[in-house]
Amino acid sequence: MSVQSLFLDNADMNKNDINQAPVDHERLIADIGGTNARFALLSSFGKVHQQLVLPCADYADIVSAAKAYLALIDNPTIDEAAMAIANPINGDWIKMTNHNWAFSIAETRGALGLKKLTFKNDFAALAMSLPLLPDTDLKQIGGVVKADKGSALAVLGPGTGLGVSGLVRAGDHWIPLEGEGGHVSVCPANERECDILKTCWKEYEHVSAERLVSGMGLQNLYKAICELEGADAEDLSPAEISTRAKDNSDPYCAEALETFCGLLGAVAGNLVLTLGAFGGVYIGGGIVPRLGGYFETSPFRERFEAKGRFRGHLEQVPAFVIQAKHPALVGIGEAFK
């Protein structure tokens, strides 16, 4: 039933009251990643709709992508927008880490004819969605059933890059953290991972977590393992590596994905300890939700808990795979409040 029909069904409401029914005010929201730009509209009543995904590579800049989206939905009148982007937000100028778009926020606002344009880090936006997600959008991987509700929450997820954030409680409110934790140094836990790291050092002066725990990370792991084994690496996409690993058709891909999951567990455990996020760690991004049952039996949980004297603490912390379709769009809508 529409909002207007709810008013019309009320026999006690006079004509003047009906004329004062609230007007829906659409706002533009977006989640801009290194590969895809996800756009939608947010109604005054909190409804996310008209969702479309556009490949970033198909557009010269963010303005072109946004205008293309609006044209596809018949150019509604929009004067406010909020966008999550896979990048730090430091002032007016944004230069994306994993894509070639670079732009001024103020100039973008003007080019789109907006009165207001807000940008947030994409994983800060994802963090903002956590209190709004139903349990059906979360798959628990280990830990206790009910976490410490007073503790901070950790958020990370491998996709084109590795996004990292968290939520810290302040009274009745949650405050999202904007950081670049995906660029911390990776920490190997055994001789094989040390050998992989040494191999990657030949190409990268700094091997960050993102270099090994992301889409490019899967490729880097696969290539390093092939080099260590004296095998010729094929030109495989992250999806192809994952597929071959899950069906056990390629031993190098299988080791790459297993190592990837273990390293993700290590990074997640580090993040929980750093933030004191004993309320839980939430995993988003484009890779892990697609791994399905494989991830549950992967080395992720063991490496997550393998923190020496703090193993007992980490064993209690639940991990959740976020299975919502576009949760950052839900989160970025909170920027209007």
N, C-alpha and C positions, 0 to 999 in steps of 0.2 A: 504494500500500500504506500502511495506517495505521501510526502509531507503535506501537500496541498489537500489531498483527499482526507487526511486526518482532521484538518480544520473544517472541511465541508461537512463531515459526518457529525460534528458537534452542534446539535440543534440549539444549544443555549448561546452560541456565539453569534453576534450581530454582524452586519455587513462591514462595519468599520473595522471590527476585529479581524475579519477575513482579509481585508485589504492590507493589514499590517503583518501578515504572515512573513516569517523570515525568508530572505532571498538567498539562494545558494550562491556562494562566491567561490569560483574555481581558482585554484592556485596550481602552478606548475611545480612538480617535484621530479628529481632525477637522481640516478646513481650512476656516476661516470667511472668506469673502470678502464684498465689499460687496453682491453679488447672490445668491450661493448658499452654502449650508453643506454641505460634503461630509463625511459620517461613514463610519466603518468600524470594524471590530474588528481588533486586532493580537494574534495568538496568541503564546504563550511561545516558539514555534518560528520566529517572525518572519514568519508568513503574514498578509498583509493581505487581509481578506475581508469579506463582507456590506457592500459599498460602496453607499451611497445618497446622492443629491443632493437636498437640500430647499431651496426658495426661501426666502431670509431674510424676504422681505416677508410670507410666510404665517404668521409666528410673532411673538408679542409680544416675546419675548426669547430669549436663548440657552438658558436652562433649558427653555423650552417646546419649542424645536427639538430639543434633545438627548433629552428625554423622548419626543418623538414618534418619533424615530429608533429608540430602544430598544424602544418599543412595537411598531414595525413588524417588529422582528426577535425578537419574543417575549420581551422583557425579560430578557436574560441577566444574571447576577450580575456586576456590575462594581464594582471598588473603586479603580481607578486610571485616569486619563485624561490625555492630552496633546493640546493644541489649538493649531494654527497660526491666526493671525488677522491680517487686513489692518489692522494698527494698531501704533503703538509700544507697548511694554510698559514702563511706568514705575510700578512699585508695584502696589498692589492694585486700583486703579480703572481700568477700561478704558472709554473712550467712542470708539466707532468713527468714523473719519474719513468714510467713504463709506456709512454706514448709521446708523440711529437707535438701535441697541442700545447701552446703557451699563450696566455692571454691576461688582460687586465679585467678584474671583476667589474670595475666602474664602467669601462668601455663595453663590456658584454651586457651589462644592465641597460645601457643606452641603446645598444644595437637591437636589443629585444623589446625596447619600449616599456621597460618595467619601472615601477616606482621603487621596488625593493627586491634585492637579490642577495641571498645568503649562501655561503659555501661552508661546508663542514667536511672534515676528513671522513672518508667512506666508512671506516671501521668505528669511528665515533658515532656515526649515524646508525651503524649496525648495533652498537652497544645500546643506543637509545631505544631500540626496538625490543630489547629483551623483556622489560616488564609488561609489554603488550602482547607477546606471543603466547598462544595457547599451548598447553602441554602436548597437544597432538602434533605440533610443529617441531617437537624436540625428541630426539632419540638418545636415551641415556647409555653411556658406555662406562660402566663401572662406578665405584664410589657408593656412598650411602644414598638412600632413596630421597631423603629430605636433607638439604644442605643447611648450613648456618645462615639464616636469613639476614643476620646483621652484618655479615662480612661483605667485602667487595667482590665483584664478579670480574673474571678475566674473559677476554674475547680475542680470538685470532682465527685466521683462515687463509689457506693457500689458494691462490687463483693465478692470474697473470703475475702478481707479486705475492708478498706475504703481509697481510694486514694485521695490525695488533691494536687493541684498545682495552678499556676496562670501564667498569661502573663503580663509583664510590658513593656510599650513602651519606647524605647530609640531612639529618632529621627525617622528614617525610619525602624527601626528594632524592633523586639519583643524579649524579654529576658524571658525564662521560669524559674520559681522558683522551686527549688528542696527542698521539706520539708517533714515533717511527720505529717501533720495536722490531719490525721485520729486518732492520739493518744492523742488529746486534751481531757480534761475531759468533759463528757457529762453533759448537763444542763437541768434538768427537768423543765417543765413549769406549772405543775398542780399537785394536790395531788396524782392522780393515777400514774403519772410518778415517783413521789417521792417514792411511794410504790414499784414500779417496780425496781427502783434504789436500794432501801434498800434490796430487795430480791437478786439482783445481787451481792451486796457487800458481801453476805455470801460466794460467790465463788471467787470473784475477789477483790483484795485490791484496785485496780484502775479500775474503769469502764470508759473506754475511749469511744469516739464516735464510734470507730470501733466495740466495744463489743456489740453495739446495732444497728448500722447502717451498716450492711453488711450481708453476708449470715449467718455467725455464729450469727450475731446480731438478725436476724429474729428468729433463734432457741432459743436464750437466752430470747428474749421477750416472745415467746410462752410458754416456760417453766416457766418463772416468773409469767405470767398471770395465768397459770394452777395452780401454787402453791398458788397464792393469792385467787383463787376461790375454792381451795380444791379439784381440779380435777387431775386425773392421766394424765400426759403428755405422748403422744405417741412419738415414735422415728421417727420424720418427718424430711425430707430434707427441705432446704429453698424453693425449687420449689414446694414441696407438700404443704407447709404452704401457699405459694402465691396462688396456685390453689384453695385450700379450702376457702381461704379468698375471692377470687374474685367471686366464685360461691355461697358464703354465706352458705356453708355446715357445717361450724364449727365456733362457736362464738369466741373461743379462738384464732384461726388463724386469724379471721377477725379483732379482736382487735390488734393482733400483727402487722399485715400489716399496719393498720391505724396508729398505734403508730410509726412504722418504718418511714412512709412517713412524719409524723409530725416532728419527730426528725431530719430527713434529711433536712427538710425546715429550722429548727432552726440552724443547723450547716452551711447550705449554706448561710443564712443571716449573721451569724457571720463572715464567710469568706469574704463576700462582704464588710462588714464594716471594717474588719481588713486590707484588701488590698486596700480599696478605689476602688473596682472593679465595678464601676457603669456602665461599658460597657456591663456587662452581666455575668451570671453564667451559665456554661455549665456542664451538667450532663452526665457522661459516666458510665462505669462499666457494669457488666453483668446482673444486676437485673432490674433497672428502665426501660430500653428500652423494656423489655419483659412485662411490666405491661400494656402497651397500654393505652386505654382510662381511666382505673382505676386511673392512676396517675394524670390525669388532674382534677379530682373531689375529689382527696384525700386532707388531711389537709396540704399538702406540701406548697402550695402558701400562705395560711393564716399564717402559722408558719414562713415562710420566711419573711413576711412583718411585723410580730408582734415584732417590735423593739422600742416600745415606741415613744419617740420624733423623731426617725428617720423612722417611718412608711412611711411618705410621700416620703422619698428618696427611700426606698425599693420598694414602689408601682410602681415606674418608671422603675426599673431594670428588664430587660427581663431574663427569665430562658429558657434554651434550652436543650432538651434531644437530645443527639447525637445518630443518628440512622445509622451512617456509620458502615460497618461490622467490620473492624479492623483498626480504626483510628490511634491507636498508631504506627502501622507499617508505616503509612504515615508520622507521626511525627518523628519517629526515623531516617528516611531517611535524615532529615535535619541535622543530626549530621555529615554527610560527607562534609557539606559545610563550 
